[in-house]
């Protein structure tokens, strides 16, 4: 579990995060949503230690990141997996080489052990047979799955995902969402996802933090979001006609399941 308490961050006298408090639960998909400029990226960078907040605390199972020494932060990062927006794969490395990279850098495993772990992770994201391919030889969706395999290679306690569905078609986005959700529940990971994708919000949002102009505006889950009276959240989530129709259907039928095709 990660607890954020009264987090404040400002740049050049402009406050970007205003006393933000939130809890990100173990074994759940925790989503951070909000418009551009709402503070999502600043919060995410603060959570992974790339930015130092001006005040407040960030507790990783009771350990305050803000008060850690550099050596303590380095040790904590061994427990963290990262999924970047653009996958950030090494073009000169194969799928296998990309997944093995963190094992080579951060473990004392034998090569045989690293190969076993890498093949396990590749199989877990349904990419068996693609080990010898290079990123340029596989689709964007497959690249995301390689990035997920690399992110879980060290068996992290915490997984941070920055816009994991960016650039993907809707069908592939759903597959990535389902994979992240399955891995989160299967391994009991504290997964934090920064996203603009409303399909993700309504599909896997077990714990949702909505930021508005740097403030914690709303917290809830994907079922509660349909009945919220928060005007800013409604304007953000149900901005399109399609999602307005989904909301009306859910409110009328009392279910989050979509209507069946005839």
N, C-alpha and C positions, 0 to 999 in steps of 0.2 A: 504494500500500500504506500502511496505517496500522498503526503499532506502538505498543502501550500497554505501558509498563514500570513495574512496581511502583507502581501508582496507589493512593493512599490519599485517602479523603475522609471527613470526620467532621462531624457537626452537633451542637452543644451537648454535646460530649464523647462522643457516640456514634458509633463508627466504622461507616460504611455500606459502604465499599469497603476491603478488606484486601489491600494489596499485589497488586492484580490486574494480570496481564500477559496480553496477547493480541495476535494478529496478524490483521488483516483484509486479505484479499488482493484485488489488482486483478483485475477480470474475473470475480469470483466473488460469489455471494450469501452474505454473511456474516450469520448470525443470532445474536442475543443472546436467550437464553431463561432462564426462571426464575420461581419463584412471586412473587406480590406481596410487596414488601418485600425482594426478593433483591438489589436494587441496580441493576437494569437501567436504570431511568430516570435515576438519578444518573450512571451510566456514559455513557449517551447524551448527557445534557446537558453532561458534561465533554468529550466528544468534539467537540461543536460549539461549545465555548467559552462556554456559558451558565453553567457552574460552574467555579470555579478549584479544582483539586485541592490538597490539603495537601502532597503530595509525589508524586514520580514524573514520568514524561514521556509525551507523546502526540506521536508523530512522523508527520507527513504527508510521506511520501517523504523522510524525513530531516530535516524541519523541525519543530522542537519547539514545539508550540502553547503549552505552559506558559511558555516563555521569550520569547514574541513580545511586541512592543509593540502598542499599540492599533491603530496604522496597519498593522502587519504582519498582525494578526488580520483587519482589514477587507479587506485584499487577499486573504487566504486564503479568506474567505467568498465571494468571487466565484467560487471553484472548487467551491463546495459547493451541492448541491441538497437541499431539504428537503421531505419528504412528511409532513404532519401527520396525527394520528389522525382529526381531524374534517374533513379536506380543507382547511379554513380558506380557502374561496373568498370573494371579495368579492360579496355579494348584489346590489349595484348595478351590477356589471359583467357583461358577457356572457362566454361561454366565450372568445371571442377576446380580450376586454379583460383577463381574468384571466391568460391565457397571455402576453400582451404586457407585463404589469406589470413583471416583472423586467428585461425588455429596455429599457423606458423608464427604469427607475430606475438601472440599472448599466452601460449601454452608451452608446456614441456613434453607434449605428447610425442611418441615415436611416429615415424612416417606412416606405419601401418595403422596406428590408432587414428591419426588424422584422416587417412583415406576412409577408414570405416565410418568415422563421424560425418565426413563430407558426403559420402554416398548415402548415408541415412537421411541427412537433411535434404539432399536432392530428391530422393525418393519421396520424402514427406510432402514436398511441393509438386509432386507428380511430373518430374522432369527426367525420370530414368531413361537413359538412351541419348540424352543431350549433353553428357559430360564433356565430350571433346569438341563441342561447337563453341564458336566465339560469339560475343554479343552481337556483332553485325550480322550473324547468320540466323538469329532467332527473332521472334516478334517482340513487340513492346510488352505484351502481357507475359511472355516467357521471361523477359528480362526482369520484370517485377518479381516473378517467382524465384529467380536466381537471387535477387537482392534479399528476399525474405529468407531463403535458405542460408545465405551468408549471415543475416542478422540473428538467426537462431543457432548458428553453429556453436557458439560458446555457451549454449543453454542459459540464456539470460533470464534474470528475474524481472527485468523491466524492458519493455519494447516501445520505442518511440517511432512513429510513422508520420512523415511530413507529406501531406497530399498524396497518399499512395495510389490514387486512381487518376492522377493528372496525366492527360494525354491518351487515356484508354477509352475504347468504345464501351457502351453501357453493359453489354454482355460480359466482357472481360472484367469490367469494374466489379460486377456482382461476384464473379469467381474469386477475385482478390479479396473482397470483403469477407466472403465465406471462409476463405483460407485463413485470414487473419483471426477471424472469430473462432474457428476450430482450434487453431494453435493456441490461442489465448486460454480457452477452456481446458484443452487437453493437458497443457503444461503448467497451468496456474500462473500465468504471466500477468503482470500489471501492464496492460497495453494502453498507450496514450496516442490518439490519432488526431492530427490537425487536418481538418478537411473543409472543403466548400461543397462537397458532393451530397446533395439532399437524399439521394438514394441510399447512401451510407448511413446518414442520420436516421432515416426511417427504417432502415433494414437491420443495422447492427448496433444502434446507439443505446447501450445498456445504461450508460451514465454520461449525460451530456452537459457540458459547460458552455453557456452562451455568453460571449463577451460583447459588450457594446461600448465603444469609445473608451476602452480600457477599464471598464467596470464589470464586475460579475453581475450580469443582468438576470440570469435564470439558470437553474439546475434541475434536471429531471431525466426521465428516460423516454424512449421512442414511443411508448404508449401515451404518456402524459402530454407529449408535445401537441397532440391533436386538439386538446381541450384547454390549452393555456390561454389566459386572458392577457398575456404580455404582448402589447402591441408591436414592440420592436422585433420580438421573436417571430410573430406572425408575419410581419412584413418581410422578414428575411427568409423564413422557411417556405412560406406559401406564396412566394412572389409570382410564380408562373401559374397559368390556368390549369395545367396538368396536376400540380400538387394541391391546388384548391379543390379540384374534383376528387382527389384521393381523400382529402380531409372531410369533405362533405359525405363521401361514401362511408368512411369510418364512423363519423358521428351519427349517421342515419342507421347503420347496421350494428354498431357496437363491436366491431372486430377490426383488427389491423390486417386481416387477410384480404387480398384483392378479389374482386368478383371472378367467378369461374367462367371460362369461355364456353359458349354454347356450341 
